[in-house]
Amino acid sequence: MLFDIIFTHICIPMSTTVTPYNDASKTKKEQVEQMFDNIAHRYDFLNHLLSAGIDRSWRKNAVKHIGEIKPKQILDVATGTGDFAFESLSLNPDKIVGFDISEGMLNVGRQKAIESKTDKIVEFVKGDSEGMPFATDTFDAITVGFGVRNFEHLEVGLKEMLRVMKPNGRVAILEVSQPHNALVRFFYSIYFTYVLPTVGKLFSKDARAYSYLPESVKAFPQGQAFVDILKKVGYKNIVWTPLTLGTCAMYTAEK
Ligand SMILES: C[S@@+](CC[C@H](N)C(=O)[O-])C[C@H]1O[C@@H](n2cnc3c(N)ncnc32)[C@H](O)[C@@H]1O
């Protein structure tokens, strides 16, 4: 019963476009940019706190996968403050480009690159993933951490990533997902519905940002549904790997 109440509370139809501020005068893209600009100063702190640091192990896992092809040019789409980009430094590439629509998030990333003296390798570029300023077949590998869920036009963004990736290049996409096991899903629902929005609001001072998160996860295609979209867009050798009891999904694919 309690499970049903909680699940119904966060139940959003799959087809609904979930936006951060439900503001009809702004596109989803504009609202997403505004939201991440608002929370940029607290993003890293809250990310590690709310995932109990597990997000680091998810990125490491994904970097290990793209590392198998020894990429020299890496693109991190929806890089935010650059944690995925910095994780890829372990692969010793020539260049990592962190690409994002939020200048606030990028500025935090730029500062981290300067402080860690990695700014010669890690470069941050502002723009929209649905139309990137890079030539076709530029990157050996692409990573995206918790970004595709925020795209306004998912297939357009995925196609654009495919375009800028070299033939046989690899992509690793991480996304928050809903666990299959009923008991895990029960605790996950309580956490996502009550704990996460309360802690997020308290520290970020943005009342919507951390309630948008569970809503957008609920509305986003999960597992096989996302695999089917990757296939439709033109990716090959697609593999879906649930991580940490299915609370995160890693999708890997090739061009
Ligand atoms: C949840 S954060 C993830 C940041 C980082 N990848 C990580 O692993 O922590 C999502 C990021 O996606 C970016 N984003 C959303 N839509 C975008 C778009 N259309 N083009 C580029 N970046 C976008 C947001 O600005 C935000 O920084």
The ligand as a Tripos MOL2 file, in Angstrom:
@<TRIPOS>MOLECULE
LIG
   27    29     1     0     0
SMALL
NO_CHARGES

@<TRIPOS>ATOM
      1 C1         23.1690   16.1500  -14.2770 C.3       1 LIG1
      2 S1         24.3370   17.1470  -15.0770 S.3       1 LIG1
      3 C2         25.6190   15.9830  -15.4010 C.3       1 LIG1
      4 C3         27.0040   16.5620  -15.3390 C.3       1 LIG1
      5 C4         28.1360   15.5580  -15.4970 C.3       1 LIG1
      6 N1         28.0930   14.9130  -16.7720 N.3       1 LIG1
      7 C5         28.2000   14.5270  -14.4040 C.2       1 LIG1
      8 O1         28.4640   13.3550  -14.7080 O.co2     1 LIG1
      9 O2         28.0480   14.8760  -13.2430 O.co2     1 LIG1
     10 C6         23.5980   17.3290  -16.6620 C.3       1 LIG1
     11 C7         24.2770   18.3520  -17.5460 C.3       1 LIG1
     12 O3         23.7020   18.2680  -18.8550 O.3       1 LIG1
     13 C8         23.7680   19.5580  -19.4210 C.3       1 LIG1
     14 N2         22.8630   19.6210  -20.5900 N.ar      1 LIG1
     15 C9         21.5400   19.4190  -20.5930 C.ar      1 LIG1
     16 N3         21.0570   19.5780  -21.8250 N.ar      1 LIG1
     17 C10        22.1050   19.8810  -22.6240 C.ar      1 LIG1
     18 C11        22.2310   20.1430  -24.0060 C.ar      1 LIG1
     19 N4         21.1790   20.1670  -24.8260 N.pl3     1 LIG1
     20 N5         23.4640   20.4000  -24.5010 N.ar      1 LIG1
     21 C12        24.5500   20.4040  -23.6700 C.ar      1 LIG1
     22 N6         24.4860   20.1700  -22.3490 N.ar      1 LIG1
     23 C13        23.2720   19.9110  -21.8400 C.ar      1 LIG1
     24 C14        23.3610   20.4480  -18.2660 C.3       1 LIG1
     25 O4         23.7130   21.7980  -18.4660 O.3       1 LIG1
     26 C15        24.1080   19.7900  -17.1020 C.3       1 LIG1
     27 O5         25.3600   20.3810  -16.8760 O.3       1 LIG1
@<TRIPOS>BOND
     1     1     2 1
     2     2     3 1
     3     2    10 1
     4     3     4 1
     5     4     5 1
     6     5     6 1
     7     5     7 1
     8     7     8 2
     9     7     9 1
    10    10    11 1
    11    11    12 1
    12    11    26 1
    13    12    13 1
    14    13    14 1
    15    13    24 1
    16    14    15 ar
    17    14    23 ar
    18    15    16 ar
    19    16    17 ar
    20    17    18 ar
    21    17    23 ar
    22    18    19 1
    23    18    20 ar
    24    20    21 ar
    25    21    22 ar
    26    22    23 ar
    27    24    25 1
    28    24    26 1
    29    26    27 1
@<TRIPOS>SUBSTRUCTURE
     1 LIG1         1 GROUP 0 **** ****
